Amino acid sequence: MTPNFYHIDDMLLMKYLLGEANREERAAVKDWLSAEEANRLYFQQMQTIWNQSKTLATTKVVDENLAWQRFQRRIHPEEPVRKVERFAWLRIAALFILIAGAALFAYQWLNREAPVQQLAVHTQTNTLIDTLPDGSVITLNKNSELSYPSKFKEDTRTIALKGEAFFNVMPDKKKPFVIHVNDVSIRVVGTSFNVRSENGATEVIVETGIVQVTRGNKTIELRPKEKVTVESKDTTLAKAVEEEKLYNYYRTKEFVCDNTPLWKLVEVLNEAYGSNIVIDRPALRNLRMSTTFTNESLDQVLNVISLTFNINVTRTKDSILLR
């Protein structure tokens, strides 16, 4: 809300400060002060400036009165001298309002809203948790980049992603959250989901809520445990059921396998550990595993795989072979 600094006349505030306001005027000022915090702050500033300028004001009153009295004696020596406190007060009030106006301008300038800046966060070998200006929490996987404004001022909360991130979006129906990744647009209100971009392909997996994925003139709606993978040359958007939880490893620090094929676990292990595990026999690719690895080394994980499927793990200079 924009502060209503000029809802009441400054001259009336001056009369109130000087104790010269009548009952109705005092009531009006009190109503104005109670209406908004910004009004009270403005009045406090005016009161501070007035107190600091009393010395100047007092000097002005004395000088104005003496000058007026001398002038009256010269032109009407037979008439009693009339005091000019009201005339002097108006001069002082005018001077004060000029000072107060300058002070208010300085206050507003110093407290002006900072311009919106475009921010970016990058990750290399580690993941990063970041909170956006609207309170949404983002977990950025390694080798990823997120760019966003320092404040969401438009009709949408628009950001851009390269790499992979998990989004826990703060609900706001009046201002949808929009992610641009590759040539795909992802639109939500408040939900949690994972977005992955790799080699021009975009994958979206939804945990909670509803997510709209748009490419060109085509849009698809995803619900919990649904995903869409948009390849660079796809002409359609087709959703699928996603029961796997391996995608969440960089956020949960767990490798959750639930009837998971070996090839998929190997892909995630290579990404997580920077390794080069190769399934040397095609017949091993679709072997299924159900277990959870928590804070275990790559050697420990490979040992479990070897014992589970009775296969050999052979290390070479550049790779790890499963055969």
N, C-alpha and C positions, 0 to 999 in steps of 0.2 A: 504494500500500500504506500502511496506517495504521501509524505507528511504534509498536513494542511497548515502551513506556517501562516498564511495570510487570511485565515478565516475571520479575523477580528482586526479592527483598526488599531494601528500602533499608537495613535493619539489617545485612544481610550485606555490602552494599557498604561500610558504615561500618567493619565489622570488617576488611575487605580494605584499606581506606584506612589504618587504624591498625596494620596488620600483625599483627592478632590472629586472623585466619582460619586454620583448620587446612588440611591438604593438600587434603581433599575440597572444602572451601569455596572455596579458591583456584582449584581446577580448574573448579568450577561458574561462578565469576565470569569466568574467562578464556574459557570456552566461550560464555557470554552476550555478552561483548564482541566476540567474533569472528563472532557470528551475524548481526549487523545493524549498519549504519552508525549508525542512530538510537540504538542502545544505547551506542555509543562516545561519541556526542555528549552523551548524558545523563550518562554517567560523568564526562566532562570538565567538564561544568557543576558536578556535585557536587564534584569535586576542586577546582575554582576557588573555589567558595563555602567549602569547608572550609579552604583555605589562607588566605582572607581573614578567616575567623572564628577563627583560632588564638589571637589575642590575647584575645578574649572567652573562648574555651574554657580557656586557661591560667588566667585569673583565676578562672573558675568552679571549676576543679580545686582550686586553693589554698584558696579560701574553703570549699568543701565539706569538704575534709580537716580544716582547722583546726576547723571547727564540730563535726565528728564526734568529733575527738580530745577536745575540751573536754567534750563530752557524756559520753563514755566514762569520762573521769577522775572525773567527778562521781558517777556511779552505780556504778562498779566501780574504785575507786582501786587495789585490790590486783592487778588484772589488767593484763597488757600491752596497750598501745593497738594496736588493729587498724586497718590502713590501709583506705581505702575507694575505692581507685582504680576498682574495677569499678562501685560505686554511682555515683561521679562520672561515669564514662565513659557510663553509661546515661543520666544526666541530660543530659549534653552531646550524646549521640547524638540524644535526643529533641528537644532544642532545635535541633540541626542539621537534622534531618529536617523540622521545622516550617519552618525558613528555606528549605531546599531545595525543599520543596513549594510555598512561595509563589513562589520564583524560577522553578520549572518552570511554574507557572500563568501567570506573567507572560510567560515565553518563548513558551508556546503561544498566548497571547492576541495577542502582538505578531506572531507568525508564522501566525496563523489564515488560513484560506483566504478570499480576497476574494470577496464575493458576485458572482454572475453578473449582468452588466449587458447591456442590449440596446444594441448599437452600430449606427450607420448611416453610410454613406458616400454622398455625392451628387456628381454631375458635372453641369457645365453646358455649357461650350464645349470642354472637353477630355476625352480618355479618361483612365482611371485604372487602374493595376494594384494589386491589393490581395491580401494573403495572409491567409487565415482562420486561426483558432486551430489547426486540424488540419493545416495545411500546404498546403491546397488554394489554388491561385492563380486569381484572378478578374481578367479584363480587362473593365472597365466602360465601355461606350460613353458618349458625351456625352448629357446630359439623362436620366440614369438614376439609380436609387437601389437600394442593397442594404442590407438590415438583417439582423443576425445576433447571436447571444449572444457574450459575451467568452470563454466556454468552453462546449464541447459536453459537457454532463453527462447528457443523456437517452440513450435507446436509439437515437435518430437524430440526425444533424447537420442541423438544420432552419434554413433561411434563407428570406427573402422578397425578390422582385425586382420592380422597376418599370423598364421600359425594355428595355435589351439588354445582355447580358453573355456572354462566353465563359468557360467553366468548365473548368479542368484539375483534376479532383478526386483527392485523395490516397486510395488504396485502403484500405478498412477494411470487411471483410465483416461484422464484428460490429456495425457502426454505420453503416447506409446514409445516404447524403447525399440530403436531400429539399429541393426548391425549390418554394415556393408562388408562383405568378404568375397573376393574375386568379383564376379558379376552377379552375385546372389544377394538378395535383401532378406533379412530375417526380422520379423516384426512381432513384438510381444507387449503385454501390459505389465504383468507381474508373474514370473515363473522361474523355473530353474532348468537349465539345459546345457549341453556341451556342443561346441562348434569346433570343427577341425578343418583346416585348409592344408592341402598337400598336393603338390604337382598340378595345380589348377583345379583340383577336385574339392568339393565342399561337402562335409558331412555334418548333419545336425541330429542330435539325439536328445529327446525330451525326458526329463525326470518328473516334473510337475507342471500343471497348467496346460495352456494351449499356445502353440507357436505357429506363425504363418511364415512360410518360405516362398519367396517369389523370385522367378527368373524370367526376364522378358515380360510377356503378357500372361504367364502361367503362374498360378498360386496353389500351394498345397497346405493343408492344415494338419499339424501333428499334435498328438496327445501323448500322455505318459507311456513309456516303453515303445514309442514309435520313432523311426528315424527315416531320413532321406539322404541319399548320396547323389550329389549332382556332379557328374563328370563334365569336363570342359566342352565336350561336343554333344552332350545330351540335348534332345529336343523335347523330352517329357520329364515330368516329376513323378516318381513312383515311391511311395512310402513302404516301409517294411517293419516288421516287429523286431525289436531289439531286446533280448533277454540278457545279453552279456553285460557284465559290469567292469570288464577289463579297462574300458576307456577312461575310467575314473582313477586309475592307479596313481597319477601324478597329484591328485587332490587328496586321496585317502591313504596313500602310501601302502596300499595293499594290492596284491594281484589276486582277484577273485575269479576262480575258474568254476563254472557250473556247466558241466558237460561240454567244455570248451575244446575245439579242435586244436591239435598241437601247433599247426601252422600259425594260428592266430596268437597263441601264447608266445611263440617265438618272435613274432613281429613286435609285440609289445616289449619283450625282454630286450631286443636289440635297440629299441628306441630308449628305454629307460636306462640301460647300462652302457649304451654306446658300443655295444658288441656286434659281432658279425657271426651269429649262429646260423648254420646252414643245415637244413634237413636233407641228408645225403641220399635217402631212399624215398621215392614218392609214396610208397605204401605206408609210410609213417605219418604222412601229413594230416590225415583225418582221424588219428587216434584221439580219443576223448579223455579229458581230465576234469575231475571235480575236487578242488581243494582251494585253500587260501594261503598265500605266502605273505607274511607280515614281517617287514624289516629284516629280511633274509638276504644274504649275499648271493651273487650270481652263481657261485660254486655250489651253495646249498640248494638252490633251485634246480640246477642241472643234475645234482645228485638224486633229488627226488624224482625227476623225470626219468633218469636212467633206471632207477629201481622199479618205478611204476610200470614201465613198458619193456623192461629188460633189453635195453639198447645201450650201445657203446657211445661214450662221449670222447671224441678225439680232438685234441688241440693242435692246430698248426700255427705257423707264424702269423697268418692274417685272419684266421677264422676258427670257429668251433664247429666240428662236424658231428651230427647225430646220425648214427648208422646202425 
